Amino acid sequence: MGTINFTNLQTVGAIVGQITDTDGNLSCKSITGVSDPPTDAELDSGFGTPSKLGSGTVGIATGTTDRYFCWTDGTNWYYVTGTAAT
């Protein structure tokens, strides 16, 4: 796998530019208004279903309080929670 180019990455919660590896396989999209934490249905609605997107799709989901880095393996959605520093 090649290195990841973060040149176009903007702030979390804002519109996120496309993140691609050197093979051009990864993409990133931002969605807002999800629950804390997001449901599978919200991620499907905002990004698309894992089976349609395939493995390697990543995105940022913005909830009321937290932000979520989300990714799919082509079957399921996974996420890691980001909470604002105080």
N, C-alpha and C positions, 0 to 999 in steps of 0.2 A: 504494500500500500504506500502511496506517495505521501508527501507532507500536506498538511491542510493550510490553505491560504486564507487568512482572516482579514485581508485587506478591506473588504467591503462590509465587515460587521459593524453595525451601528449600535446605539444604546439598547439595552434590554428593555422590552416593552414598547419600543418604537418599531418602525418598519425595519426589518432585518434584511440586509442584502443577501444575495446568494453566497453560500459557503461551498466551495468545491475543493476536492482533492485534486492532485495532478492528473488523475484520470477523468475528472469531471463527473464523479458519481454522486456526490452529496449535494443536497439542496436544503435551504433553510427558509422558513416562512414564519411570520408572526401573526398570532391571533389574539383577540382581547375578549373580555367579558366571560371568562370561564369561571366555574366554581373553584373554591379552595378546598380540596384539590380538584383538578379537572376530572370529568367523567370520560369514559371511553366514547360515549355518544358525542360529547362536545369536541373531542379531538378528531373523531371521524368527520363531524360536520365542518370543522374549521380547516383541517388539513387534507382530509380524504381518508379512506379506509386503508389499513396496512396492506391488505391484499392487492389493492389497486396501486399503491405507492411503491411497494416492494421494500426490501431492506435498504437501510442507509439514509432514509429521509429523517431530517432533524428539524425542529422548530422551537419557537419560544411562545408560550401561552401565558397571558397576563390575567391573573385573577384579581379579586378585590384587594387582597393584601399581599399576596406572594406572586412570584414569577416562576415558571416551570420550563426547564430545558427538557424537551420531549424528543423521543426517537422511536423508530419502529424497526422490527426485525423482519417485516413482511407478514407477520401473523398477529402481533400484539403491539400496543403502545406501552412505552415505559417513560417515566419522568423522574427528574430530580428537582426538589424544591429549592428555590432561592428566596431568602428573606432579607429585607432591607437591613443594612447595618445601622446600629444606633450609636 
